Amino acid sequence: MGENKSGETTSVVSYLDSTLESADVAEQIVMAAARELGFREDEQYRIGMAVRESVVNAVVHGNCYSRYKKVQLTVSKYPDRLLVVVADEGKGFDPKSLPDPLAQENLLNQSGRGIFLIRAFVDELEIRRREPAGTEFRLVKYLDRKLDSTGMVPREGERQ
Amino acid sequence: MSVRLTTRKVGDVTVVDAAGRLTLGEASSSFRDTIRGLVSKGEKKLLINLGEVSYIDSSGIGELVSAFTTVTNQGGQLKLLNLTKRVQDLLQITKLYTVFEVFDDEAAAIRSFG
């Protein structure tokens, strides 16, 4: 795990095993970061769920549970948002090829709702291919708090 | 943390009381095995009490859907009881509220099976 600070931005990178337990670990890391940034409890839950689904996707479909592949989790805290990047070392996929889980003919499918839920629970989701291999999910959740006149988030005790 | 499942009979309805987190892994497998076990014993009226389920992920939702189709395909009925706000929200955004019959009163749910 490495950490660097630049101004108001803090990024923490973790390398997680390709196991389902990593989804729990990632969820806890991200929920703690969201809590520190001042997200409300229900927002912490949504961010945590989105990251859990992203890591499960990376472990199951990306790295196929390989003990030789890691899931990279990068959590970056900005004054107005939380950015989480989840990257695997898999073969990649075309997100446009995924069936719509809300279509009547797909409603009773057992699977296929993970990415849909991620999109529902964060403000932005970008799915990119990585070179030479892998896929990364970039999740952004904005604080709904207003910034003060200096463009900064009011500190604890100064919030309205 | 995983899911705890206990079953009880109320008349001819089998109530499955679930508690904990219904997520991918042991929890979803345990839930699937419980439902299949009940169906294999000929239980056709299942009421899943989710009142103590604090968390469900997409896999858990998938298990609920799979349980619904398994029971329905056997000519039975599967209904849901006591959804938390978070689970309600999940069923709303996935449009599954249109699939499941949902109750917040156990007696009314039991009566609905007829």
Boltz contact constraints between the chains, C-beta under 6 A:
constraints:
  - contact:
      token1: [A, 20]
      token2: [B, 24]
      max_distance: 6.0
  - contact:
      token1: [A, 20]
      token2: [B, 25]
      max_distance: 6.0
  - contact:
      token1: [A, 52]
      token2: [B, 57]
      max_distance: 6.0
  - contact:
      token1: [A, 53]
      token2: [B, 58]
      max_distance: 6.0
  - contact:
      token1: [A, 56]
      token2: [B, 24]
      max_distance: 6.0
  - contact:
      token1: [A, 102]
      token2: [B, 95]
      max_distance: 6.0
  - contact:
      token1: [A, 108]
      token2: [B, 65]
      max_distance: 6.0
  - contact:
      token1: [A, 108]
      token2: [B, 69]
      max_distance: 6.0
  - contact:
      token1: [A, 110]
      token2: [B, 62]
      max_distance: 6.0
  - contact:
      token1: [A, 110]
      token2: [B, 65]
      max_distance: 6.0
  - contact:
      token1: [A, 110]
      token2: [B, 66]
      max_distance: 6.0
  - contact:
      token1: [A, 111]
      token2: [B, 62]
      max_distance: 6.0
  - contact:
      token1: [A, 113]
      token2: [B, 58]
      max_distance: 6.0
  - contact:
      token1: [A, 113]
      token2: [B, 61]
      max_distance: 6.0
  - contact:
      token1: [A, 113]
      token2: [B, 94]
      max_distance: 6.0
  - contact:
      token1: [A, 114]
      token2: [B, 58]
      max_distance: 6.0
  - contact:
      token1: [A, 117]
      token2: [B, 58]
      max_distance: 6.0
  - contact:
      token1: [A, 120]
      token2: [B, 93]
      max_distance: 6.0
